[in-house]
Amino acid sequence: MQPLTGRSAYLFPSPRGIKKPMSDNTILGALRRLGIPKEEMTGHGFRAMARTVLDEVLHIRPDYIEHQLAHAVRDPNGRAYNRTAHLVERKKMMQKWADYLDKLRQEK
C-alpha cells in the first residue's frame, strides 16, 4: 500500500497530513457522495462487518481480529491491553481477507 499512501504510518492518512489518520467525517462524507445513506452503512459499520466476516466466515481467532482492529484485548487473566502482537498471524489474516474480497468482486 505504500505506493498509494506514501510514507504515512496509516493505511488511510488524513488528506490534511500524513501524521494523522483519516477522520470519521471524511469516510462518512465519501459514503454520502457515493449515494450510500446513513441507514445503509457507516465507517464504523465496515469495521463491524469485517469483524463478523473474519470470525464467522473465515474462522479467524477473535484475539487476532481484535488486535488488528486496535481494540483492547484481554489476556486469560482478564488484564486489558495484552502485549502480544501476533504479527505473523495477523499478516496471514489480512491476506485471507484480501483473498475473500477479491473472490466477492469476481463473483459479481
GROMACS elastic network, one bead per residue, 0.5 to 0.9 nm:
[ bonds ]
;  ai    aj funct       b0    kb
    1     4     6  0.53835   500
    1     5     6  0.61511   500
    1     6     6  0.81017   500
    1    11     6  0.71877   500
    2     5     6  0.50031   500
    2     6     6  0.50774   500
    2     7     6  0.64003   500
    2     8     6  0.78624   500
    2    11     6  0.81377   500
    3     6     6  0.56692   500
    3     7     6  0.84085   500
    4    11     6  0.89604   500
    5     8     6  0.63680   500
    5     9     6  0.89019   500
    5    10     6  0.78355   500
    5    11     6  0.65099   500
    5    12     6  0.70855   500
    5    13     6  0.71741   500
    5    18     6  0.84643   500
    6     9     6  0.88790   500
    6    18     6  0.81712   500
    7    10     6  0.85226   500
    7    18     6  0.75576   500
    8    11     6  0.72810   500
    8    12     6  0.83977   500
    8    13     6  0.65054   500
    8    17     6  0.87872   500
    8    18     6  0.50256   500
    8    19     6  0.64542   500
    8    20     6  0.84403   500
    8    21     6  0.89638   500
    9    12     6  0.88354   500
    9    13     6  0.77854   500
    9    18     6  0.75469   500
    9    19     6  0.72235   500
    9    20     6  0.85527   500
    9    21     6  0.85994   500
   10    13     6  0.51367   500
   10    14     6  0.85923   500
   10    18     6  0.74462   500
   10    19     6  0.78295   500
   10    20     6  0.74805   500
   10    21     6  0.59493   500
   10    22     6  0.83500   500
   11    21     6  0.80028   500
   11    22     6  0.89122   500
   12    15     6  0.88236   500
   12    18     6  0.87433   500
   12    20     6  0.89152   500
   12    21     6  0.60138   500
   12    22     6  0.55551   500
   13    16     6  0.82820   500
   13    17     6  0.69703   500
   13    18     6  0.51496   500
   13    19     6  0.70989   500
   13    20     6  0.58622   500
   13    23     6  0.85923   500
   14    17     6  0.53794   500
   14    18     6  0.59152   500
   14    19     6  0.75656   500
   14    20     6  0.54921   500
   14    23     6  0.67023   500
   14    26     6  0.84065   500
   15    18     6  0.73352   500
   15    20     6  0.88261   500
   15    21     6  0.87441   500
   15    22     6  0.69690   500
   15    26     6  0.88154   500
   16    19     6  0.88525   500
   16    20     6  0.80696   500
   16    22     6  0.86631   500
   17    20     6  0.62520   500
   17    21     6  0.85003   500
   18    21     6  0.73231   500
   18    22     6  0.89467   500
   20    23     6  0.84650   500
   22    25     6  0.83519   500
   22    26     6  0.65298   500
   22    27     6  0.74773   500
   23    26     6  0.52689   500
   23    27     6  0.66969   500
   23    28     6  0.87910   500
   24    27     6  0.52324   500
   24    28     6  0.61510   500
   24    29     6  0.85493   500
   24    42     6  0.89710   500
   24    43     6  0.65554   500
   24    44     6  0.82222   500
   25    29     6  0.58854   500
   25    30     6  0.84702   500
   25    43     6  0.86494   500
   26    29     6  0.51338   500
   26    30     6  0.62515   500
   26    31     6  0.87371   500
   27    30     6  0.51523   500
   27    31     6  0.62970   500
   27    32     6  0.87317   500
   27    42     6  0.80378   500
   27    43     6  0.59303   500
   28    31     6  0.51089   500
   28    32     6  0.62311   500
   28    33     6  0.86556   500
   28    38     6  0.82469   500
   28    41     6  0.88598   500
   28    42     6  0.63293   500
   28    43     6  0.61138   500
   29    32     6  0.51532   500
   29    33     6  0.61645   500
   29    34     6  0.86168   500
   30    33     6  0.51113   500
   30    34     6  0.62411   500
   30    35     6  0.87861   500
   30    36     6  0.88573   500
   31    34     6  0.50904   500
   31    35     6  0.65423   500
   31    36     6  0.53733   500
   31    37     6  0.75107   500
   31    38     6  0.83309   500
   31    41     6  0.78190   500
   31    42     6  0.75034   500
   31    43     6  0.81126   500
   32    36     6  0.51868   500
   32    37     6  0.60567   500
   32    38     6  0.75486   500
   33    36     6  0.73985   500
   34    37     6  0.88347   500
   36    39     6  0.82918   500
   36    40     6  0.64400   500
   36    41     6  0.67510   500
   36    42     6  0.87556   500
   37    40     6  0.54085   500
   37    41     6  0.66979   500
   37    42     6  0.84370   500
   38    41     6  0.55150   500
   38    42     6  0.60812   500
   39    42     6  0.79969   500
   40    45     6  0.89403   500
   41    44     6  0.82022   500
   41    45     6  0.57640   500
   41    46     6  0.74377   500
   42    46     6  0.67939   500
   43    46     6  0.55756   500
   43    47     6  0.72093   500
   44    47     6  0.51701   500
   44    48     6  0.64196   500
   44    49     6  0.86668   500
   45    48     6  0.50114   500
   45    49     6  0.60000   500
   45    50     6  0.84827   500
   46    49     6  0.50321   500
   46    50     6  0.60407   500
   46    51     6  0.84517   500
   47    50     6  0.51533   500
   47    51     6  0.60543   500
   47    52     6  0.86398   500
   47    69     6  0.76662   500
   48    51     6  0.50323   500
   48    52     6  0.62408   500
   48    53     6  0.86999   500
   49    52     6  0.51997   500
   49    53     6  0.61995   500
   49    54     6  0.85116   500
   50    53     6  0.51678   500
   50    54     6  0.58833   500
   50    55     6  0.84200   500
   50    97     6  0.84944   500
   51    54     6  0.53439   500
   51    55     6  0.62572   500
   51    56     6  0.85511   500
   51    62     6  0.84203   500
   51    65     6  0.66978   500
   51    66     6  0.81178   500
   51    69     6  0.83089   500
   52    55     6  0.52783   500
   52    56     6  0.58103   500
   52    57     6  0.76513   500
   53    56     6  0.52901   500
   53    58     6  0.63379   500
   53    59     6  0.81899   500
   53    60     6  0.89922   500
   53    97     6  0.88015   500
   54    57     6  0.59176   500
   54    59     6  0.61070   500
   54    60     6  0.55911   500
   54    61     6  0.83772   500
   54    62     6  0.83202   500
   54    65     6  0.72746   500
   54    93     6  0.81278   500
   54    96     6  0.88052   500
   54    97     6  0.72287   500
   55    58     6  0.59037   500
   55    60     6  0.51289   500
   55    61     6  0.67650   500
   55    62     6  0.63987   500
   55    65     6  0.78072   500
   56    59     6  0.55355   500
   56    60     6  0.79245   500
   57    60     6  0.83694   500
   58    93     6  0.87370   500
   58    96     6  0.76584   500
   58    97     6  0.79297   500
   58   100     6  0.83609   500
   59    62     6  0.85815   500
   60    63     6  0.85435   500
   60    64     6  0.71328   500
   60    65     6  0.70726   500
   60    93     6  0.69647   500
   61    64     6  0.55320   500
   61    65     6  0.66564   500
   61    66     6  0.89518   500
   62    65     6  0.50151   500
   62    66     6  0.60984   500
   62    67     6  0.85705   500
   63    66     6  0.50686   500
   63    67     6  0.61335   500
   63    68     6  0.85869   500
   63    73     6  0.65989   500
   63    74     6  0.85225   500
   63    86     6  0.89860   500
   64    67     6  0.52028   500
   64    68     6  0.62609   500
   64    69     6  0.87224   500
   64    85     6  0.82999   500
   64    86     6  0.67373   500
   64    87     6  0.87383   500
   64    89     6  0.71721   500
   64    90     6  0.60491   500
   64    93     6  0.79894   500
   65    68     6  0.51028   500
   65    69     6  0.62252   500
   65    70     6  0.86148   500
   65    71     6  0.87573   500
   65    90     6  0.76396   500
   65    93     6  0.81686   500
   66    69     6  0.50555   500
   66    70     6  0.61616   500
   66    71     6  0.52098   500
   66    72     6  0.72280   500
   66    73     6  0.63999   500
   67    71     6  0.58773   500
   67    72     6  0.73641   500
   67    73     6  0.66662   500
   67    84     6  0.87264   500
   67    85     6  0.70328   500
   67    86     6  0.80332   500
   67    90     6  0.82124   500
   68    71     6  0.76213   500
   68    85     6  0.89140   500
   68    90     6  0.68412   500
   68    94     6  0.88981   500
   70    73     6  0.84865   500
   71    81     6  0.81959   500
   72    80     6  0.57241   500
   72    82     6  0.73841   500
   73    78     6  0.88800   500
   73    79     6  0.80715   500
   73    80     6  0.56034   500
   73    81     6  0.52513   500
   73    82     6  0.55718   500
   73    83     6  0.86596   500
   74    77     6  0.75023   500
   74    78     6  0.51443   500
   74    79     6  0.50766   500
   74    81     6  0.60763   500
   74    82     6  0.57189   500
   75    78     6  0.52796   500
   75    79     6  0.54855   500
   75    80     6  0.66897   500
   75    81     6  0.77598   500
   75    82     6  0.54912   500
   75    83     6  0.88286   500
   76    79     6  0.75355   500
   79    82     6  0.67501   500
   80    83     6  0.89865   500
   81    84     6  0.86386   500
   82    85     6  0.83643   500
   84    87     6  0.87629   500
   85    88     6  0.86296   500
   85    90     6  0.83851   500
   86    89     6  0.54169   500
   86    90     6  0.60012   500
   86    91     6  0.86120   500
   87    90     6  0.50069   500
   87    91     6  0.60731   500
   87    92     6  0.86598   500
   88    91     6  0.52337   500
   88    92     6  0.64835   500
   88    93     6  0.87328   500
   89    92     6  0.50984   500
   89    93     6  0.61444   500
   89    94     6  0.87026   500
   90    94     6  0.61262   500
   90    95     6  0.85872   500
   91    94     6  0.51778   500
   91    95     6  0.63214   500
   91    96     6  0.86625   500
   92    95     6  0.51422   500
   92    96     6  0.61987   500
   92    97     6  0.86309   500
   93    96     6  0.50251   500
   93    97     6  0.61673   500
   93    98     6  0.86608   500
   94    98     6  0.61416   500
   94    99     6  0.85486   500
   95    98     6  0.50018   500
   95    99     6  0.61065   500
   95   100     6  0.85021   500
   96    99     6  0.50680   500
   96   100     6  0.61243   500
   96   101     6  0.87125   500
   97   100     6  0.50102   500
   97   101     6  0.62737   500
   97   102     6  0.86457   500
   98   101     6  0.51333   500
   98   102     6  0.61556   500
   98   103     6  0.85900   500
   99   102     6  0.50495   500
   99   103     6  0.61510   500
   99   104     6  0.86992   500
  100   103     6  0.51176   500
  100   104     6  0.63541   500
  100   105     6  0.87922   500
  101   104     6  0.50743   500
  101   105     6  0.62789   500
  101   106     6  0.87340   500
  102   105     6  0.51150   500
  102   106     6  0.62861   500
  102   107     6  0.87518   500
  103   106     6  0.51373   500
  103   107     6  0.62748   500
  104   107     6  0.51858   500
  104   108     6  0.66500   500
  105   108     6  0.56390   500
